[in-house]
Amino acid sequence: MSMVQTDSFADPEMGEPFLLTPGPLTTAFSVKQAMLRDWGSWDGDFRAMTKSMCDQLVVMAGDTRSEFVCVPMQGSGSYCVEALLGTFVPRDGKVLVLANGAYGLRAAETMRYLGRAFTLIDKGDYMPPRGDEVAAALDADPAITHVIAIHCETSSGILNPIDEISQVTYARGRKLLVDSMSAFGAIELDVEKTRYEAMVSSANKCIEGVPGFGFVIARKSELESCKGNSHSLSLDIHAQWANLVKTGQWRYTPPTHVVAAFIEALRMHAREGGVEARGARYTRNRDVMVAGMRELGFETLLKDRWLSPIIVTFFCPAHRNFVFSTFYELMKAKGFIIYPGKLTVVESFRVGCIGRMDEHIMRRVVEAAGECLEEMDVDTAAPPAEAIAERAKLAA
C-alpha cells in the first residue's frame, strides 16, 4: 500500500473523495493521524496543548500588544456564533445584523431565540452590505449597540467588506462582532488593522482541522465586561475564559482528539507560510476552477469583484437533461463531493476551494465536471435566462 506524505496534495488515504465544501473539508493524513492518541482532559500535557493553540491563534490574528485573548468553545460553528452573540451583547443591547445569505439570516434567528433586540439589513444572495448602508442604519437607530457581520457568506461565496463596515461602525461609537467562520486563517483579519471586539471561527475551516470546536478571539477588556451577559451555562464565553485563566482547563469535556489534530493543522499552516500563503493557494484554486467551469459554460452567481477564495456558487444549467442529484452522484463517483446551493430564487450548486487541495486537483475537478455533462448528455451548461436577469436586477 502506498504511503501518503504528510504535506502532500495526494488523494486522501483509503480512496476518500475530496470534499469541495466550506467545511468539513479534506484534511492532511498527518492531521488524521494526530487523533490516534488518547489525551486526558485534565492532564498537564493537554493543558499545555490548549495554551499553545490559543497563543498561536492570537498571533495569527495579528495581536502584538497582548490586548486580545483566545477562548476555545466546544461545538459546531453555529454553537460558537450563538455563544458570541449571547456573551458579548448585553441583555439590554441591540444588534444590527448584516445578512446577504443563510448565515447572516441564521445570526438574526439566533437573536430571536435569545430574545434580544435586533434589526436586519438583508441584501439577498447577490450583493454585500456596504458601509453607507450600515452608517445609515446606525444613524437612524441610536439604540443599536453592536453590529454582527459575516466575513465570508458561504451560501453565496461573497467576501464581505469588513474593513469599511468596521470603519463606519466605530465612527458612530458602536461595536463590531465578526463571524469569520469560513475565512479566518486564509483571509487577513488583523486586529491592529481592522477594529472589532471579537471574532469567531472554527477548527474545520481554513486552518484545515476537523470538526468539534470553534474559538473566539476577543479584546480582553471587552470580554472582562461580559460577565453575566450569557443566556446559557455551556455557551458562556466569559465563564469558559475565566476557567481557562484559573485552571488551564476547559470547563467541560473538551474534544481532545480534535485539539490534537488542530495542533498539527496549525503546524502545517505555519509551515506553508501562514495566512498569506494559505489564502494565495485558495485563490489559485478558485481562479483555476472558475476559469475551467466557465469554459464548460457554467455561470457564477457573482461577478469577479465579490468572488471569495473560499467557495463559489454556480447556477445550475437550464438544459432539460441536467438534474443536480445526478450530477452530484456522478461527481462523487469521480472522487469529488460538491455542495448543494442555498439560493432562494434559482437552482444552484457550490464548489469549495479550501482544504488540502491545490490547483492541480482543481483542474481535475473541472475535467470531472465536463465528463459528467457528457454522461448526462448536456451539451450546454448555460443557466436559465431568468437567473441572469435576476442577477442583473438585484446587483444593479
GIJO-V445003 format. One record per run of one state. SS is the DSSP state (h for helix, s for strand, l for the rest). FROM is the first residue (numbers start at 0). TO is the last residue. If there is no record, write none. Layout:
ss->SS from->FROM to->TO
ss->SS from->FROM to->TO
//
This chain:
ss->l from->0 to->11
ss->h from->12 to->14
ss->l from->15 to->16
ss->s from->17 to->18
ss->l from->19 to->27
ss->h from->28 to->35
ss->l from->36 to->42
ss->h from->43 to->59
ss->l from->60 to->66
ss->s from->67 to->73
ss->l from->74 to->75
ss->h from->76 to->87
ss->l from->88 to->92
ss->s from->93 to->98
ss->l from->99 to->100
ss->h from->101 to->113
ss->l from->114 to->115
ss->s from->116 to->121
ss->l from->122 to->129
ss->h from->130 to->139
ss->l from->140 to->144
ss->s from->145 to->149
ss->l from->150 to->150
ss->s from->151 to->152
ss->l from->153 to->156
ss->s from->157 to->158
ss->l from->159 to->160
ss->h from->161 to->170
ss->l from->171 to->173
ss->s from->174 to->178
ss->l from->179 to->196
ss->s from->197 to->201
ss->l from->202 to->211
ss->s from->212 to->218
ss->h from->219 to->223
ss->l from->224 to->235
ss->h from->236 to->246
ss->l from->247 to->254
ss->h from->255 to->271
ss->l from->272 to->272
ss->h from->273 to->294
ss->l from->295 to->298
ss->s from->299 to->299
ss->l from->300 to->302
ss->h from->303 to->305
ss->s from->306 to->306
ss->l from->307 to->309
ss->s from->310 to->314
ss->l from->315 to->315
ss->s from->316 to->316
ss->l from->317 to->322
ss->h from->323 to->332
ss->l from->333 to->334
ss->s from->335 to->336
ss->l from->337 to->337
ss->s from->338 to->339
ss->l from->340 to->346
ss->s from->347 to->351
ss->l from->352 to->357
ss->h from->358 to->374
ss->l from->375 to->381
ss->s from->382 to->382
ss->l from->383 to->383
ss->h from->384 to->394
ss->l from->395 to->395
//
